[in-house]
Each structure stands twice: as structure tokens, then as C-alpha cells.
Amino acid sequence: MFHRGEHAVQRRAGLTADDWGSAGVGTTVPQVAADFLGQQRLVVVAAADETGAAWAGALAGPPGFVTAPDDRTVVADRLPGEPLAGLFGAERPVGLIAIEPATRRRMRVNGRAHDDGGRLVLHTEQVYANCPKYIQTRAYVADAPSTGRSVLVSDALAAEHRRWIAEADTFFVATYAAGLGVDASHRGGNPGFVTVTGDRRLTWPDYAGNAMYMTLGNLAIEPRCGLLFLDWENGHTLHLTGRARVDWDTGRAAAVPGAQRLVDFDVEKVVHIAGDVPQRWSFGKYSRFNPS
């Protein structure tokens, strides 16, 4: 489907190919992609809630907890928790990204999903792989189920959240455009690549990518988006929803290494979940593509 937001961003960025973007990706899951999904321990799911707020959440499990039983269906044997809990009683647009930190491989699946007896069943509309840029390597260590899972909701970033974000090398973005679907994407860089200004504003650089501009294309139409930061070592998650604006000021971008443009995000709601993900991961190496 033609995506007017992607095309607007592509043209503003100087790309003139008319068939480049989400409309050019496939709808089916190739066998190699199905095999990849079946090996994953972690996927990120993106959706908008009934108010239009966008959220990204983590789903974790042993290899095989996500499968592709046919070339138009992806199934996770569990449902997302907060802040996506309860959203899939009826079918709704969803984005999913599966990432394998050890090999820097990732794939994305967008479509429509629903709750089928406690399973998330996704009917695919867009299936595509991404390059390994800006992915830091991490190794799965073990499962360590938390005995003290807790949820804290607020409308601003606490000091610990600001430190968490300032030290992060990875986060995930949920974006959508009405009638054009939902997308879950990955952003990575060296610690400090996301800057925090006060308790309700953060900024990240938009580095050179695949030039499809799926995230920025959605933001050109719908500024509401969601961010997910993982505490890989301890299993905590930080979910933010708010509104983002792409700043095309080349002078401002030039002050940030590697930035082609900057994205400013205003926080509207924060959900901090302690003990959300049972897995523990150890850090390996930063991506050689990370600007410094």
C-alpha cells in the first residue's frame, strides 16, 4: 500500500525512488525467516491502545515460543503484559521485531493480531529483514524469574529513568499511521546517543539506515509513538508513550556525530516494570557502525 508519509520523508531526504518503502516489502514469511523466528528468545511488539497512545512491549520465552505455522501467520504462545495487556481481544494492527543480539540479525513483521486462547496470532501484511547496523552484541545468560514484579506508572521521568536512558545503547520505537499499519523498530548507538532534557523530553539522532523511512514516515502522519528501554542485565523494562517531532535543521544535526536529523520526543506517560523480563543478557561489543 502506498504510504504517503514514507514518500514525503524520502523526498525531503533527497531519495526519489517511487517504489521504495513499506509498499515494496513482501507479505509472506519465507522458510529462512520462519526458522529464524523459531530460534528467538525475545521479540518486541508494538500497538496503539484505545486512546491512540502507542506502546512497545517485550515478549520473552525459550526458543520455539514464537513460530510461523504457515507463510502468512506468526504465533507467540503468550500475550503481552502491561502496557499492552488486554488490547488483543479484538484484532488490531500490530508491529513485531525479532532481534538476535548475538548475531546482530533482525526481522520485522507487521500485520493484524488477536488473542487466541492466550496466544498472540498475527496475520502478516509486511515481512522484511533489516541490516545489522547499530545492534550491540549480547549473549543470553540464563532465565532468572523475578519474585517481585511491580508496575510503576507516572507522567514524567524520575531521576533513575533519566540515568537509564542516558546510559542506554539500545531502544525500540512503536509508531503507526491510521489505515497504514503499525511498526516496531530498533535504534542503537553508543551510550549517550539519547539525550535527556528535564523529566519530559528526550532526543535521539536519526542515523543513516535503509532509506525506507518507515518510522519517520509514520511520524510524518501521526506523532504519537512509544519507546521501550530494556535493562538487559536485570530484566526491568521502561515504557514511554508520547509525541515525537523530526527536526530537519541541518545545523543542529551537524553538532551530533552521525546524525542526519534529530528526533525530539515529549513524554506523556511512563510505565516502569521491575522484573518484567525473566531473561538475563550479558553485553558483548558495540556496533562498528555506531558514530562516536
N, C-alpha and C positions, 0 to 999 in steps of 0.2 A: 504494500500500500504506500502511495506517495506520502511522504512526511514533510510537510511544509516547513516545520521548524528546523529539521536537519538541513534542508536545502538552503534555507535562509542563512544559517550559520556557515555552511560550506562556502557559499558565495561571498559572505563577508570575510571569510578567511582566505579567499582567493582560489578556492577549488571550483572548477567549472564542470566537472563530470556529472551528467544528469542522472546516471543510473547508480550512483554511489550512495550507500546508506542502508538503513534497515530494509528498504524495499528490495535490495539486491541479495539478501541472505535467504537461505533455504528454510523450508518448513518442517523437514523430516530429520530424524536422529540417525545418522549413519552408524554402522556397526562399531566403528572405532570409537565414536562418541559414546555409544551405549556401554562399551567396555570401560571407558574412562569413568563414566558416572558410577558404575558398579564398584569401582575401586576407592571412591572418595569417602572421607570421614566427615567432611564439613561442606555445607552449601549455605549460601545467603539468599534469603527470599525477600522480595520487595513487593509492596502493595499499598494502596491508599485505603484509609478507613472511611467510615460513613460520613465523616465531616470533610473529607477531601485531603486530610493530612497524610503525607507519605511517610512510610516507615520501612526500615530494613531490619531483618532479624536473622539470627543464626539457627540452623538446624544441624545437629551433630549426631553421629552414630557410627557403628562399626562398618567396615566395607560391606556393601550389599544393602545398606539401608535405603539407598536410592537406586532405582532400576529403571530401565526403559523396556517395558514388556512388548512394545511394538514401536514402529518408527514415527508415530505421532503422539506418543504418550510417555510421560515421565511420572514415576510414583515414588514418593517418600513415605516410609512406613510410620511416620509420625507427623504431627501438626505443629506449626509454630506456636510458641508461647507469647507472653507479653512482648511487645505491644501489638502483635498481630493476632493474638488469641481471639477466637470466635468469629473471625472475619469470613471464613470459608464455608459457612452453612449453605450459602448460595454461590454459584460460580461467579468469579470475578477475575479481572485482568491481574496478571502476576508476572514478575520477572524473577529469574533464578540465575545465580552464578555459582559454578562449582570451581573451586580453586585447589590445586595441589601444590602447596608451598615447596615441597622438597624438590620438585622438578620444574617449577615455575610454569606449569601448564594450567590453562583455564578455559572454560567454555561457558556460554550463556544460552539460556533457554527462556523465551518469552511466550506467553500464551494466556490461557484461561484455566483456573484451577478451582477445585471444590473439595470439600471434606467427604470422604467415602469411608465411613466406619472408622474414623481415626487415622486414616491415611490421606495425604495430600496428593490428589490426582491432577496432573497438569496436562492439558491438551495443547500441543505445540503449535505455534504460529511463526516463530523465528528461532533458528538454531544456528549458532556460529561459534567458532573458536577465536581466541584473541592471541596476540603476540605476548611474549614473556616480559615485556618491558615493565620496569618499576616494581616487580614482585621480589620481595626478600625471601630467601630460602628459610624454611623452618622444618624441623623434624618432629613427628609425633612421638611423644614420650610414653604416655600412659593415660588411662582414664582414672580420674580421682573424683568420684561423685561427691558433691557438696552436701553437708548435713545442715547447712544454714542458708539456704537460698532465700533471698529477700529482694523486694522491689521498692525502690525509692523514686517517687515522681515529683518533679519540681518544674518551675517555669524559667529557671536560669541555671547557669553553670556554677557549681560550687568550686572552691579552690582546688580540690583534688581532681575535679573534672578538667579544669584548665591545665593542670600539670600533666594529666593523662594525655590530653590532646597534643600539647606542646612536645611531648616525648614520643608520639606515635610515628611509626614508619609506614602504616597501612590503615586505610579505612574503606568503607563501602558506601555507595551512594544509591538511593532509590529515587527514581524520577518517573514521571508519567505525563501523558497528554491524552485528554479525553478522546476516545474513539481511535487512538493510535497505539494504545498499549502501555505497559509498564516495563521498566528496565532496571536491572541491578548491575552496577558496575563497580570496578575496583580502582582505587587511587593509592599510589605508593610513592615514597621518596625517603630521603634521609631524615632522621628525627629533626623536628623544627620546620619541616616543609609546610605544616599547617600552623598558622599563627593565630593567637587568640587575643582579642581586644575586649577587655571587660568580660562581663558574665553573660553576654548575649550576642556576641559577634565573633566569627572566625573567618579566616581567609585561606584559600589554598591556590597554588599555581596550576594552570592547565598546561601540561607538558605536551610535546609532540607525541601523537598517538597514531591510530589507524585512519584518521581523517574521515571517519564515518559520522562523528559528532552526534552519537545517539543521546548521550547525557545532555550536552549543551543544546541539542535540538529540542528535547523535551522542555528544558528550562526556558527556551525562547517562547514557548507557548504557555507553559504552566510553571510558575516559580516555586510552587510548593514541592519540597523534596525532603528526604530523610537520610540521616547518616548513621553508620554503625561503626563503633570503635571496639576492638576486641582486646582484652587483657589475655594474651596467649598463654602466659605462664600460670595464671591463677583462675581462668575460666569466667571472669567477670565480663559484662557487656555494658556498653554505654550507647543508648539510642537517642538521637536527636531528631526532632522534626521542626521545620521552619520554612523560610523562603530564601532563595538564592538569586543572585544577580551577577551576570557576567560583565566584568569591566574590560572594555576593549581599549583602554588607554595604554598605548604602547610605551609611553614614558614610565608609567607606574610599573608595568610588567618588566621593563628593562632593569629595574632595580632588584629583581628576584632571579637568581640563576636558573636558566632553562625555561622560564615562564614565557608562554606565548600570549597569555592573557591571565587575569586573575578572577577568581570567583569568590564573592562575599556572601556569607551565609548568616542570616539572623535567626537566632534560636527562639522558638516559641514554646517548646516543651521538651523536657529531659526525662528519660526513664533509665535509671541505673539499676542493673540487676546483678547482685552478688551471687556467685555460684551458678551462673546461668548455663555455662557450657561445661560438661564433665571432662573434656579432653585437656591435656596439657601438652604444650609445644615448646621446643627449645629453639632459640634463634641460631641461624647459620651465617648467611652472608647478605650484605646489601646488594641490590641490583647494580650492575656496572653501568646501567643507563641513568641512574639517579644523578641529577645535577648536584654539584656541590660548590 
